[in-house]
Amino acid sequence: MPTATVAKVLALTCSEPRGQATHWTGRAMAQASGISLRSVQRIWDAHRLQPHRLRTFKRSNDPAFAEKVEDIVGLYMDPPMHTVVLSIDEKSQIQALDRTQPGLPLKPGKCGTMTHDYKRNGVTTLFAALNVQDGTVLGRCMSQHRHQEFVRFLNAVERAVPAGKLIHAIADNYATHKHPRVRAWLERHPRWVFHFTPTSASWINAVEGFFSALSRRRLRRGVFQSVADLEQAIARYIREHNATSSPFVWTKPANRILAKLARMPEPSE
């Protein structure tokens, strides 16, 4: 492939496409550059260009971002002695979806099938606490997502954690976690210390990874005829997870995270 042609394809790919299109497609690039679709694909592969993909991001505007990152990452990488570090959050509005027709199973040469439409059979909320030291998860499904349910869940965690251990709990800034009755509960349980994540920084909450795996591996393709059926499936998944769990490992120290943030351009007003 002539060098000039490759340079033309690269320059066009990194520029805005013609007309109202938001990004280049292989066929549009082939037409614009006068080469075949396969040639365009080879150039893109060689230079790791993927115009069909887009990565989203959100930069936190929390004024205490650096302090909170250093605090939470420090707990992950070097938890204090005689403590339990828990990552706590809720996965709300999990729907019990039943399909309108039975699907077909996977077989050689054909993928499994599932109807695109569904029946809604209710919702549940999963309250979960991931133990960073051993990777186990304590989960409870509840019908509502209020401070009352959160306090009930904290009581369940309190009973499960051995006496004599301090509890460092990492949570996001959802209003339920800061409700006056939750604060009053924390005053009555002095071994608990809450560490709130920076705003727009759910990626630092370890339990989010568990929620992601639960959605991909159990919920997304699941068929549930009732909320009870859904909650039983979630409980079984948690038990299977805990049977083979391993410690949560955070590999990037806080200084590397903050250094990367410093290289990002400041958001425009």
N, C-alpha and C positions, 0 to 999 in steps of 0.2 A: 504494500500500500504506500503510495507516494507520501512523503513527509508533509507536503503542503495540504494534502487532503485530510490527513490525520489532524493537523493543526486547525484546519477549518472546522472539523467536527467537534473538536474539543472547545474551540472558542464559541461555537453556536450553542453547544450543550450548556455552557456556563453563562449564557445570556438568556434574556427573555424570549420566548417563542413568538412567532408571528400571530397576529390576530388576537382572539380572546382566550386562547388556551393558556392554562396556568403553568404547564411544564411540557417538555419535549417527550414525544413518543418515538419509538424506533422507526416506525413508518414515516412519521413527519420528518424526522431527521434524514432518512434515506432520500426522501423527495427533495428536501432543501439542499442536500450536499451532492446529489447526483450519483450516489453509490447504492449498493444493495442493502437490504435490511440486515442480512447476516454480517456484512462488513461493518455496519454501524455497531452491531452487538459485540463483535470482536474488539473494536476500538474501545467501547465502553468497559468491557470486561478487563482489558489490558490496563486501563487507567482507573479502574474501580469507580466508575461513574454509574450512579443509579438514580436517574431523574424521576423515576416513578415512586421513590421512597421519600419520606419526609419525617424528620425527628422533631418532636415537640419539646419545649422546655418552658420552665417558669422560674424566674429569678426571684428569690425571696427578698422582700423589702423590710424584713424584720431588723430593727436597729440593734438587737442583741444577737444577731445571727452567729457571729463568730464565737461568742461566749457559749451559746447553746450547743453549737456543733462540737466545740472542745469538750464540753461537759458530757454529752451523750456518747461521742466516740470514745472518750476516756473510759466510760462505763463498759462499753463493748470490748475494748482492747485490754483493759486492765481493771477488772471489777474488784472492788474492795474485799478484803477478807471478811468472812462470816456474814456475807450478804447474799441476797438473791436479786438479780437484775431481771426485771420483767418488761417486755414490750407489750403494751395494752392498747387495744382499739376495738371498734365494732365494725362489722360488715352488715350494713343495714339493707332492708328491702330486698332480701334474697327471695326470689319468686319460686313458688312450687309450680313448675310448668309441666303440663301433660300434652303430648302431641295428639293431633286430631286423627292420625292414622298410624298403624304400626310401621316402623321402618324395616329395611332389609339389612342383614349383617354384612360385614366385610367378607369378601372372598377373592381369590386370585383373579386379577384383571378388573375388578370392580370395587369401588369404595362403598362403605356403608351409606345408608340413606336415612334421612329424617325430614319430616314435613317442615316447611318454613313457617307454618302457622301453628298455634298452640292454644291450650286452654289454661287460664290462670286459676289456680286453686288456692290462692292466698300467699302471704309473705311471712317471713320470720327475720329476726335480727340475731346474728351471732356475735356474742361478746367473747373475746379471746385474749389470753395472756400467754405470750411466748417466753419461756425461761431461757435466757441467753446462754446460761452455763451448760445446759444439757439438751436444749432444742425441743423439749417437750412443750405441749400446748394444753392449757386448761381452757375449755370452751363451754359456754352455756347459750342455748337458744332461748330467746324470749320474744313475746308477741309485740312488745313496744320498745321504743328507743328513747327513754327518758332518764332523768337523774335517779328516779326510784329503782329502775332496773339496773342502772350502773352501780348503785349502792349495794343491791342484792348480789351483783357479781363480785364486787370487792369483798363482801363478806365470805363468798365461796372461796376466793383466793386466799383470804386471811386464814380460813380453816385449813387450807391445803398446804400452806407454807409452814415448815417446822418452827416451833417456838424457839426464841433466842436468836433468830436471824433477822437482820434489817432487810427491808424491802425497798429497792430503788425501782420505781415504776416510770416508764417512758410513755408519754401520751401526747396526743395532738391537742390543738387549741379549741376543740369543739366545746360549745357552751355547757353541755352536760358535765364535762370533766371539771368545770370550775364553778358549778352550782353551789350556792351557800350551804346546802345540806351535804354536799360532797366534802366541802371544806370542813364542815363540822365533824363529819365522820373521820377525816384525817386527823383532826385535833384529838379525837378519842382513841386514835391508833397511832401513837407516836413513832412506832418503828417504820412507818411508811414515809417515803420521801418521793414526791412527784417531780419529774423533770419534763418540762413541756418542749416539744420540738419547735423549731422556727416556723413561722407562717410560710405556707406554700413549700413545704419541705417534707412531704409524706415519705419520700425515699429514704429518710434516715430512721424511720420507724420499722424495726426488724419484722414485726408481725405482718406487715404489708406483703412480704414475700410469701408467707404462709397463705394469706388470703388469695394471692395470685395463683399459687399452685392448686389450692382448693377449687377455684373457679375453672381452671383449665382441665384438671384431671377428674373432677367429680360433678361439678354443677352444670357446665356449659352444655354437655350432651346428655345430661340426666333427664329422666322421665319420672315425674312425681305426681301421684294422684291425689295427694293431700299434703297439708303442712306437716302433719305427723310423719308422713313418709319422707319428706325432705329433711326434717330434723333428725330422724333416725339415720339417714344416709350420712349426714354431716357428723354425727356422733361416731359412726363406724369409721369414717375417714380419719377422724382425730385419733381414735384408738390405734389404727394401723400406723399412722404417722408416729405416734409415741413409741410404738414397739420397735421402731428402727431409727429413732431420732439420734441426732449427733449435735454437738455444741454449735451454736451460731458463731461464725467466724467473720469478723469485719477486718478487711485487709488494708484499707486506705486511711492513714493517719490524718488527723484534723488539719495539720499544716499543709498537706498536699491538696486537700479540698479547698482551703482558703486561698492557696496560691492559684489554683485554677479559676476560682471566682474572680480574683484580681485581674486576670487576663481578659475577662469578658468585658465588652463595652458597656458603659453605663446606660441604663434605659433612658430613652428620650422622653421628654415631658409631653 
